[in-house]
Each structure stands twice: as structure tokens, then as C-alpha cells.
Amino acid sequence: METARGTGTEGWWAARLPPLGAGSPFARDALLGVVTAVAMVLLTVGTTALAPPEDAPARAVETWVLLLVAVQSLALALRRVRPAACVAVVVATQVALVALAPEMSVRTLAGFVAAATLGTVLPAGRALRAAWAVAAVEAGAGAAVAVARGAGADAVVQHAGSAVLVWGGAVLVGVYLATRRDHLRLVQERAAQLERERDARVRAAVADERARLARELHDVAAHHLSGMVVQAAAVEKLVGRDPDAARAGAAWLRDQGRETLDNLRQVVGLLRRDEGDALAPVPGVEALDDLVRTARDLGGDVALTRTGTPVALPPLADVSVYRVAQQALTNARQHAPGAPVRLTLAHGPAGVLLEVVNGPAVRAAATARGDRGGTGLAVMRERAALVGGFLDAGPTPDGGWQVRLRVPVADDEGGRA
């Protein structure tokens, strides 16, 4: 199992040893072996110096003991790159120490570290089986060598028991450290995943808000400004020959401009949602009559027919029906100027059907500079999808255009578009 870098004490040392030239695992383990060897040799020298003269080993034996202690400690350099070789060297040198001084108990930190390493680099079950096997081999070999060298029963039991305690106990510590390391890694991964999910939710919320703003700005600007462009063109023609009509048209433009500003402020208010802002209600199905009346004021042949018993729509569906009708009228004014437009709003038990049909263009449509087109239909489809409705748009047999919006009536907590 791959370990997470920077987890636990190993990560702490890994972050601080590279300046000392010990950046790789082998280099760090070699440094550990050298430090352990120096410490164990000094400890062994001090222990033998404090021992009574009759218990102190001979000078030659002491030299071999110190050499074996150093070799056993230096074997830790292989604990991760060659764990089997490390364990073999530690066991062999420990049996040799028993052979040199059977009445003494010479035990270094190398055995503890090697056993703990088994618990960290191997799966728990395999590490425990390996540690108990190594303990059995060392205990058996140490006891046999001690008996062969004439050691007493106490010394034999001590050597065998210490092998079992070192390998059995230290491997449990290693398993615990590995489990804790893996737990910390999983916690870090989970935290990173939650952070990624949170960022994704934030990005999605921002994208939804931007799409909502785009829909509102498009509906408000496209409808009102297109009407103002038509009226401005009429006023321009009337200035010289009918000043009264031109003034009336200019007054209409002024009122329409104010209404456009009010609608834009409403959109900004929807984004800000300040509690102190007094916002006008978002227009819905009941405002279709005003929408048709405004279109007629521009000289259009527009009619609205309502059928069925009115059904209360959720807020989001209500405003979506109005906005689709508004956009359909705008498209008819831009692409089929002079054509009659018929709106039908049919209420039924299953929902509401809005149908907007215009005939073929009476005169050629003027293309505004920079007008790329195609946005209105996409916005209408988005609004239909938001309320679980269906929008169908396409040409009619007589060369006109038809928009049909079906909105189901269902429980909806709907918000404002």
C-alpha cells in the first residue's frame, strides 16, 4: 500500500533530513543505522565497564561483541530496501552474541526497529506471521547455542523469551503505526475530496447564477430595446411631417426607457437580494395582457386568447411562461416585422400550454449590426427545462413561426428566475 508523503513522524524526518544529504529512504536508513551503531557501542562499553570484574567478558570477547553490535545496528540501512536481508543479519548477529557471551543479555535497538519495520511495510497478517516465525527461529537458535555453551537454564529462558518479546511486541507497534499512517492518509484524501467537491459546488452555483443573470438580461434587454428601436425608427420618420406624432413617440420611448431601467434594477436586486430592497414582483401569466398591449402600441397585430380554468402556477413556472411569451414576441418583431401574432394560453388539469404563432414577414427584417441571433431560442429552452416543461419551436406551413411551451402543474418550491 502506498504511503502518503508527509504523514506522521516519518514525514517529519523526511522533510528535515535532505539538507543533511539523506533524502532517499536508503540514505535515511543508513543514517539511522550509523546513529544506532554509535549509541549501542557506547552503551555496551559503558555497561561492560560497570560490570563486576568476575562478570566482565574477556578483552577479545568484548571486542567481538562490540563489532557484532555495530554490524547489527548498521543492518538497519537495509530495513526498507531489503527487509529480509536486514532481518537475517539481525538474527544472525544476535545468535552470535549469545554464542560469545551466553551468560550475558546483549540486546540492541536493531531488533526492535527491524520488527517494527515488518509491521509497517507488510500487511498486518503477513507481518505478524513473519515476526512470529523470526522469533521462533531466533529463540530456538539462541537457546540451542546457549545450551551448547554451557549456559544455565535461566540464561536459556532469558534469551528465548527476549526474542519472543522483541519480535512479537515490536511488530505490533509497527502494525499500529502503519494503521495510523493509513488512517491519516485516508483522512487527508477525504479532506481533499471534500474540498474538491465544495469547489465544484461553488463553481456550479456561480455558473447557475451567471446563467440566470444572462437569461434575465437577455429577456429584458431584447424585448424592451427591440421595441424602442422600432419606435425610434418611426419617430425619425415623423419628425419632419408630423411633429405631434413624433412627440408622442418620443414620450413613449421615454416611458419605455424608464420601464427598462426598472426591469434592469429588478435583475440587479435579484442578484443582490438585500433585505432592505423593495423589489417589484416578477411578471407572470397575469401580466400577459400588458405585454400584448405594449406590443400593440408599437403597431403590431397581436392578440391573446385564454382558454380553460386558470390554474395557479408555481412562481418559477409562472415567470417562465411570461418570459417565453415575451421572447417569442420579440423574435416575431425582429424576424417577421408586420406579421400578425396570435398568443393562446390554455389551462388544463395537467398544466398550461402557451402557443405563440406568427405569420410570414410582411416586410424584410432589418438586421442589427453585431446581431448574431440564436440566443433567444436557447434561453426559452433553458427556461422550459428549469420547470420540467417542454418547448417546441419551428416553422409553420404558411411560412410563419410557432412556439409551443408545455408546463406541468406540480408541487414546486420554485424560486424566482
Secondary structure as GFF3:
##gff-version 3
##sequence-region A 1 417
A	DSSP	alpha_helix	8	16	.	.	.	ID=ss1
A	DSSP	three_ten_helix	18	20	.	.	.	ID=ss2
A	DSSP	alpha_helix	25	50	.	.	.	ID=ss3
A	DSSP	alpha_helix	59	74	.	.	.	ID=ss4
A	DSSP	three_ten_helix	75	78	.	.	.	ID=ss5
A	DSSP	alpha_helix	83	100	.	.	.	ID=ss6
A	DSSP	alpha_helix	109	121	.	.	.	ID=ss7
A	DSSP	alpha_helix	124	148	.	.	.	ID=ss8
A	DSSP	alpha_helix	153	238	.	.	.	ID=ss9
A	DSSP	alpha_helix	243	272	.	.	.	ID=ss10
A	DSSP	three_ten_helix	285	287	.	.	.	ID=ss11
A	DSSP	alpha_helix	288	297	.	.	.	ID=ss12
A	DSSP	beta_strand	302	307	.	.	.	ID=ss13
A	DSSP	alpha_helix	315	335	.	.	.	ID=ss14
A	DSSP	beta_strand	341	348	.	.	.	ID=ss15
A	DSSP	beta_strand	351	358	.	.	.	ID=ss16
A	DSSP	alpha_helix	375	386	.	.	.	ID=ss17
A	DSSP	beta_strand	390	395	.	.	.	ID=ss18
A	DSSP	beta_strand	401	408	.	.	.	ID=ss19
###
